[in-house]
């Protein structure tokens, strides 16, 4: 059983039975010189059973990511590319979410056994992505409409952190 989120009450209500078939491939490579690559790809066919309009809202159909890294002494450099495919936003699949592509870059420095410094750039290419998308009724200036709304992802931003292990 799946559930539908009910915005007006902030609850999830049970929905019909579903069938999900998919494939997930994961691969990693590490060598002695500190180079590493890892990634995954997923393909999913998710649908409600025994109904004509069988799309499951926000059930992502494909996703993938690859990351590369290199350790050089006390430094580690890395890059990650992520892809999240589209998903139906309504059961008849007439409205679908947009796919998302995002890249992040980071540098970590191990100062000593206790302290590490981290510098990260998220959304490296400053893409206009959405964190999540919905299809629902909304009201603007007294007019009711139905359509896609979204929560925008953060623009390019930098994060600097220090970690202390004790």
C-alpha positions in Angstrom: 0.0 0.0 0.0 1.2 3.5 -0.8 -0.1 6.7 0.8 -1.1 10.1 -0.4 -0.1 13.2 1.5 -3.1 15.3 2.4 -2.0 19.0 2.5 -5.0 20.3 4.4 -4.6 18.0 7.3 -0.8 17.3 7.1 -1.4 13.5 7.2 -0.8 10.6 4.9 -3.8 8.5 3.9 -3.5 4.9 2.6 -3.8 4.4 -1.2 -4.1 1.3 -3.4 -1.7 -1.6 -3.9 1.4 -1.0 -6.0 3.8 -3.0 -8.1 7.5 -1.9 -8.4 10.1 -3.4 -10.6 13.6 -2.0 -11.0 17.2 -2.3 -11.5 20.1 -0.8 -9.5 23.7 -1.0 -10.5 26.5 0.2 -8.2 30.2 0.2 -8.9 33.2 1.5 -7.0 36.9 1.6 -7.8 39.8 2.5 -5.4 43.5 2.3 -6.1 46.6 2.6 -3.9 47.5 6.1 -5.2 44.3 7.5 -3.5 42.1 7.7 -6.6 38.5 6.6 -6.3 35.4 6.5 -8.5 32.0 5.3 -7.5 28.6 5.6 -8.9 25.1 4.1 -9.3 22.2 4.1 -11.7 18.6 3.1 -10.9 15.7 2.4 -13.2 12.3 1.9 -11.6 8.8 1.1 -13.0 6.4 1.9 -10.2 2.6 1.8 -10.7 -0.7 1.3 -8.9 -2.3 -2.1 -9.8 -5.8 -2.7 -11.0 -6.5 0.9 -12.1 -6.3 2.7 -15.4 -4.5 5.8 -14.1 -1.7 4.0 -12.4 1.1 6.6 -12.0 2.4 7.0 -8.5 3.0 10.7 -7.7 6.6 11.5 -7.1 7.8 7.9 -7.8 11.2 8.7 -9.6 11.8 6.6 -12.7 15.5 6.9 -13.0 18.5 8.3 -11.0 22.2 8.2 -11.3 25.3 9.6 -9.6 29.1 9.4 -10.1 31.8 10.8 -7.9 35.5 11.0 -8.3 38.1 11.7 -5.7 41.8 11.9 -5.2 43.7 11.9 -1.9 47.0 13.7 -2.0 48.7 13.6 1.4 46.4 15.3 3.9 44.2 16.7 1.1 41.2 15.0 -0.5 39.6 16.6 -3.7 36.3 15.4 -5.0 33.5 16.0 -7.5 30.0 14.6 -7.6 27.5 14.7 -10.4 23.9 13.7 -9.6 20.9 13.1 -11.9 17.3 12.6 -10.7 14.9 11.8 -13.5 11.3 12.8 -13.9 8.3 11.4 -12.0 4.6 11.5 -12.6 2.9 14.1 -10.4 -0.6 12.9 -11.0 -1.9 9.3 -11.5 -2.8 9.8 -15.2 0.9 10.9 -15.8 -0.4 14.1 -17.6 1.9 16.2 -15.4 5.5 15.1 -14.8 8.3 16.6 -12.7 11.3 18.1 -14.4 14.6 16.1 -14.1 17.4 17.5 -12.0 21.2 17.6 -12.6 23.5 18.9 -10.0 27.2 19.0 -9.3 29.2 19.5 -6.2 32.9 20.1 -5.6 34.8 19.7 -2.3 38.3 19.9 -0.7 39.0 18.3 2.7 42.2 18.9 4.7 43.2 16.7 7.6 45.1 19.1 9.9 45.8 16.4 12.5 44.2 13.4 14.0 41.5 15.5 15.6 40.8 18.4 13.2 39.8 18.5 9.6 38.7 21.5 7.5 36.2 21.2 4.6 35.4 23.5 1.8 32.5 22.6 -0.5 30.8 24.3 -3.4 27.2 23.0 -3.9 25.3 23.4 -7.2 28.6 24.2 -8.8 27.1 25.3 -12.1 24.3 27.3 -10.5 21.5 25.4 -12.2 17.9 26.3 -11.6 16.8 23.0 -10.0 13.8 22.1 -7.8 14.1 20.2 -4.5 10.6 18.8 -5.0 7.7 19.4 -7.3 3.9 18.9 -6.8 0.7 19.1 -8.8 -2.2 20.4 -6.8 -5.0 23.0 -6.7 -3.9 26.6 -5.8 -5.6 30.0 -5.7 -4.2 33.2 -7.1 -6.2 36.5 -6.9 -9.5 34.6 -6.5 -8.9 32.2 -9.4 -8.6 28.5 -8.8 -6.1 26.6 -10.9 -4.5 23.1 -11.0 -0.9 22.7 -11.9 2.7 22.1 -11.0 4.4 24.0 -8.2 7.9 23.5 -6.8 10.3 24.3 -4.1 13.5 25.8 -5.7 16.8 24.3 -4.8 19.5 26.5 -3.3 21.6 28.4 -5.9 25.4 27.9 -5.9 26.6 28.2 -2.4 29.8 27.6 -0.4 30.1 25.9 2.9 33.2 25.8 5.1 33.2 23.5 8.1 35.7 22.3 10.7 35.3 18.9 12.3 36.8 18.0 15.6 37.1 14.4 16.7 37.5 13.6 20.4 
